Amino acid sequence: MTTARRLVLLGGGHAHLAVLADMARSPWTGWDITLVSPLPHLMYSGMVPGLIAGHYRPEDCRIALAPLARAAGVRWRQARCTGIDAGRREVRLVDTPDTPDSAGATAQDVLGYELLSIDTGGVMDADLLEARMPGASRHALAVRPIEGLVDGWARAVQRLQQHHPHGASVAVIGSGAAGIELVFAARQGLAQAGLAGVRLSLLTGGGPVAAGYPAGVRRRLQRQLRQQRITVLPVPCTGVDDGAVHMGTAGSLVCQLALLATGSGAPAWLQGSGLALGPQGHVATNRFLQSTSHPDVLAAGDVADRADHRYPRSGVHAVRAGPPLAMNLRRAATGQALQAYWPPQVTLNLLSCGTGHAVASWGPLSAAGAWVWRWKDRIDRAFVARHHRPQQPS
Ligand SMILES: Cc1cc2nc3c(=O)[nH]c(=O)nc-3n(C[C@H](O)[C@H](O)[C@H](O)COP(=O)(O)OP(=O)(O)OC[C@H]3O[C@@H](n4cnc5c(N)ncnc54)[C@H](O)[C@@H]3O)c2cc1C
């Protein structure tokens, strides 16, 4: 009697969507495959600023994972990974209820594998945040986990409506792509919620807004920030408490809501996994998207770190890595040589400045306007629609 070999797909992230689609097109035989993810859906981050702005509903931005798994012949397990033992080829799981955090986790388990693929995204580690900005993990609303942002935003808006209907002060900490899109989205979402005279501030950490972008993009964004009366504070946040954001020697800013968009890092559970890790604790991978220490482990998206090739972590890169990841998993499973993947040097970046205006960039080139926003809206909606499968009839 032969027993099926086991593949675990850890995380229902952007790259694993392509893996599931590939398996649906051409099902694997002789493998028992499990997709592990703590929530029944992937929240498509590209549309989350539009959700905050009041343009999309939560269901417009969600990609249901169970129907995709079913179409691919893959078992879906609603659980969170809490550790990997790469030497023993095991992942530790905690079953999760249908909530953004694992506070109500129910059962612990160990899942063995012959092949493992990791696409669990980045995290904002509460301990690290506290060390850098005391109070931030308790008093600010973090962008990750992204489902927590969506739920927390709805609660925060209600709180402002009840207690600060006029002239609330809102601060966004972090002026990378997510922070910029969020501050514009907040301007619009709060106005739609009937909140009058909201003062919005964007804390850059010290450098310019959108530091990683070309000068043309920065100029376009600064114009929008001025037009939408968003105050840019080129200072670091050194702490947050109930009612204020602290900015070191620059003093404190009274604020009723602080949003934290300071970038994400690697999950702490990778420490002690035995996997080779990059300088910031991500899974170190080679040109085959394969762990540099364990050939039976592949990884893509924000959780991975290419040892041989630097590129920014983004949803665009996670999506692009999906097809080569699918191909190399299949090749690894069938004993074929893996194929190298080179991420594109230049990608299209689209930043929305609230509904109706967006800035596009492609290398040094940039453009802006209502048409860019409509273009982004079409691309984003099409991405979610492409992954929509009907739920199983009950
Ligand atoms: C507000 C905001 C807007 C953004 N907009 C854009 C944009 O317009 N364009 C762009 O390119 N990038 C954007 N990004 C960045 C983008 O979200 C990430 O780069 C992208 O999500 C990375 O994809 P991923 O597949 O690595 O991980 P994710 O998309 O984060 O997916 C990870 C998956 O793994 C699951 N998971 C998490 N932890 C565990 C665990 N312990 N065990 C099992 N499963 C787990 C999650 O539930 C999720 O299903 C934005 C980010 C934010 C916060």
The ligand as an SDF file (V2000), in Angstrom:
LIG
                    3D

 53 58  0  0  0  0  0  0  0  0999 V2000
   -3.2250   49.2320    3.8390 C   0  0  0  0  0  0  0  0  0  0  0  0
   -2.3040   48.5080    2.8940 C   0  0  0  0  0  0  0  0  0  0  0  0
   -2.3950   48.7100    1.5350 C   0  0  0  0  0  0  0  0  0  0  0  0
   -1.5320   48.0660    0.6640 C   0  0  0  0  0  0  0  0  0  0  0  0
   -1.6600   48.3120   -0.6780 N   0  0  0  0  0  0  0  0  0  0  0  0
   -0.8240   47.7010   -1.5350 C   0  0  0  0  0  0  0  0  0  0  0  0
   -0.9180   47.9440   -2.9400 C   0  0  0  0  0  0  0  0  0  0  0  0
   -1.7710   48.7220   -3.3950 O   0  0  0  0  0  0  0  0  0  0  0  0
   -0.0470   47.3060   -3.7580 N   0  0  0  0  0  0  0  0  0  0  0  0
    0.9140   46.4570   -3.2740 C   0  0  0  0  0  0  0  0  0  0  0  0
    1.6880   45.9010   -4.0720 O   0  0  0  0  0  0  0  0  0  0  0  0
    1.0320   46.2100   -1.9630 N   0  0  0  0  0  0  0  0  0  0  0  0
    0.1950   46.7980   -1.0830 C   0  0  0  0  0  0  0  0  0  0  0  0
    0.3180   46.5440    0.2620 N   0  0  0  0  0  0  0  0  0  0  0  0
    1.3290   45.5670    0.7150 C   0  0  0  0  0  0  0  0  0  0  0  0
    0.7200   44.1780    0.5970 C   0  0  0  0  0  0  0  0  0  0  0  0
   -0.3950   44.0880    1.4540 O   0  0  0  0  0  0  0  0  0  0  0  0
    1.6720   43.0510    1.0060 C   0  0  0  0  0  0  0  0  0  0  0  0
    2.9230   43.2430    0.4320 O   0  0  0  0  0  0  0  0  0  0  0  0
    1.0700   41.7190    0.5490 C   0  0  0  0  0  0  0  0  0  0  0  0
   -0.1270   41.4860    1.2730 O   0  0  0  0  0  0  0  0  0  0  0  0
    2.0150   40.5600    0.7710 C   0  0  0  0  0  0  0  0  0  0  0  0
    1.3840   39.4050    0.3370 O   0  0  0  0  0  0  0  0  0  0  0  0
    1.6980   38.0180    1.0290 P   0  0  0  0  0  0  0  0  0  0  0  0
    1.1060   36.9600    0.1760 O   0  0  0  0  0  0  0  0  0  0  0  0
    3.1260   37.9150    1.3680 O   0  0  0  0  0  0  0  0  0  0  0  0
    0.9530   38.0630    2.4450 O   0  0  0  0  0  0  0  0  0  0  0  0
   -0.5410   38.4040    2.8400 P   0  0  0  0  0  0  0  0  0  0  0  0
   -1.2900   39.0250    1.7510 O   0  0  0  0  0  0  0  0  0  0  0  0
   -0.4170   39.1490    4.1420 O   0  0  0  0  0  0  0  0  0  0  0  0
   -1.1880   36.9900    3.1260 O   0  0  0  0  0  0  0  0  0  0  0  0
   -0.7860   36.2000    4.2010 C   0  0  0  0  0  0  0  0  0  0  0  0
   -1.7990   35.1070    4.4510 C   0  0  0  0  0  0  0  0  0  0  0  0
   -1.3000   34.2390    5.4540 O   0  0  0  0  0  0  0  0  0  0  0  0
   -2.2190   34.1280    6.5330 C   0  0  0  0  0  0  0  0  0  0  0  0
   -1.4500   33.9890    7.7600 N   0  0  0  0  0  0  0  0  0  0  0  0
   -0.8990   34.9640    8.5070 C   0  0  0  0  0  0  0  0  0  0  0  0
   -0.2750   34.4430    9.5720 N   0  0  0  0  0  0  0  0  0  0  0  0
   -0.4200   33.1060    9.4940 C   0  0  0  0  0  0  0  0  0  0  0  0
    0.0030   32.0170   10.3000 C   0  0  0  0  0  0  0  0  0  0  0  0
    0.7030   32.2100   11.4270 N   0  0  0  0  0  0  0  0  0  0  0  0
   -0.3530   30.7610    9.9300 N   0  0  0  0  0  0  0  0  0  0  0  0
   -1.0570   30.5520    8.8010 C   0  0  0  0  0  0  0  0  0  0  0  0
   -1.4780   31.5440    7.9980 N   0  0  0  0  0  0  0  0  0  0  0  0
   -1.1590   32.8080    8.3290 C   0  0  0  0  0  0  0  0  0  0  0  0
   -3.0300   35.4290    6.4640 C   0  0  0  0  0  0  0  0  0  0  0  0
   -4.2810   35.2870    7.0990 O   0  0  0  0  0  0  0  0  0  0  0  0
   -3.1400   35.6190    4.9590 C   0  0  0  0  0  0  0  0  0  0  0  0
   -4.1530   34.8130    4.4320 O   0  0  0  0  0  0  0  0  0  0  0  0
   -0.5440   47.1810    1.1640 C   0  0  0  0  0  0  0  0  0  0  0  0
   -0.4520   46.9590    2.5350 C   0  0  0  0  0  0  0  0  0  0  0  0
   -1.3140   47.5930    3.3980 C   0  0  0  0  0  0  0  0  0  0  0  0
   -1.2060   47.3380    4.8840 C   0  0  0  0  0  0  0  0  0  0  0  0
  1  2  1  0
  2  3  1  0
  2 52  2  0
  3  4  2  0
  4  5  1  0
  4 50  1  0
  5  6  2  0
  6  7  1  0
  6 13  1  0
  7  8  2  0
  7  9  1  0
  9 10  1  0
 10 11  2  0
 10 12  1  0
 12 13  2  0
 13 14  1  0
 14 15  1  0
 14 50  1  0
 15 16  1  0
 16 17  1  0
 16 18  1  0
 18 19  1  0
 18 20  1  0
 20 21  1  0
 20 22  1  0
 22 23  1  0
 23 24  1  0
 24 25  2  0
 24 26  1  0
 24 27  1  0
 27 28  1  0
 28 29  2  0
 28 30  1  0
 28 31  1  0
 31 32  1  0
 32 33  1  0
 33 34  1  0
 33 48  1  0
 34 35  1  0
 35 36  1  0
 35 46  1  0
 36 37  1  0
 36 45  1  0
 37 38  2  0
 38 39  1  0
 39 40  1  0
 39 45  2  0
 40 41  1  0
 40 42  2  0
 42 43  1  0
 43 44  2  0
 44 45  1  0
 46 47  1  0
 46 48  1  0
 48 49  1  0
 50 51  2  0
 51 52  1  0
 52 53  1  0
M  END
$$$$
